Amino acid sequence: MKGTHRGNLRIIYDILSVIQTTQDCNISEVSRIANLSHYAMCDRLAIMKNSGLLVETPMASKSGRGSPSMRVFTLTDKGHQFYRMLVSLFKTLEELGIDKP
């Protein structure tokens, strides 16, 4: 049985969904939950940052130890708006039987 591949919009939706629902998530968490390789995730996050959908913030670990270069991602207002539009789009497509998650 051949698996289906997600399109770019579905991947962006998955990334935005993870960031939307997870506070202060780093690239490893987003990559794992959205099911993308680290390198594919880096590419997508760069595009999304350049588009103004999210911001990247350096942050120390919660214990105060660890890499000072840890980066967390949060959605911008534009990112929240785009996420809501994608939710609506995918809901409509699913109702029409065109796209199933």
N, C-alpha and C positions, 0 to 999 in steps of 0.2 A: 504494500500500500504506500503510495507516494504522499508525502506530507505537503501541505500548502505553505507557501511563503507569504509573509506579511509584506504589504506595500509600505512605501515611505510614510504615508499618512497614518497608517496603523501603528507603525513603530514610533512615530512622534507622539501619537495619542498615548501609547503605553508608557513612554518616558514621562510625559506631562502628568499622567495619572499617578505614577509612582511618586514624583516630586510633590504633587498636590496632596497626597495622602500621608506622606512621611515627612516628619519634621527634621530639618537639618540632615538630609541624606547625602552621603558622599557617593563618588562615582562607582565604587564597588557595590554598594547597595542598589543603586539604580540599575547597574549592569546586570546584577543577579536577578532582581525582580522582573525587569523588562526582558530578560532572556536574550541579551546581546553580548557579544565579546567585548572585552575592554577597549580594543582598538576601534570597533564599530561604534561603540558608545562615545568615545572621545570625538570622533568625526561628527556624530549627530549633535552632541552637546555644543561643539564649536559653532555649528550652523545655527542652532537655536539661540545661543548667546548673541551671535552677530545679528540675528533677526529681532532681538529684544524680547524674546519670550522668557528668558530666565537670566538670573545673575549668579555668579560664582563668587563665593566669599571664603577667604582663607580662615581657618579656625583651628585652635588647639584642641586636642582630644579632651573629652569630658573629665578625665582624671588629671588633666594638667600635664600629662606626659605624652610622649609620642611625637610624631612628626609635626613640626610647625607648618608644614606645607599641605596639611590635610585641607581639602576644599569641599565645601558644601554648596548645594544648589537650591535656589528658591525661585518660584515663579514671579514674574513681574505682573503688573496689572494687565498688560497686553497678553502675557502667557495665560493668565486666568481666563481672560476673554476668549482666547483662541481655544483653550481646553473646553470651555462650555460649548463653543460652536462645534467642535469635533464630537462631543458627547451627543449633541442634537443630531448631527449628520449621521453618525453610526447607528443611532437609535432608529432614525427614519429608514436607513438602508436595511436594517434588520427587519423592521416591520414590513418592508416591501419584499423581503426574501432575497435581496440582492447581495447582502454581506452578512455573514454570520461570524461572531467572534471565535 
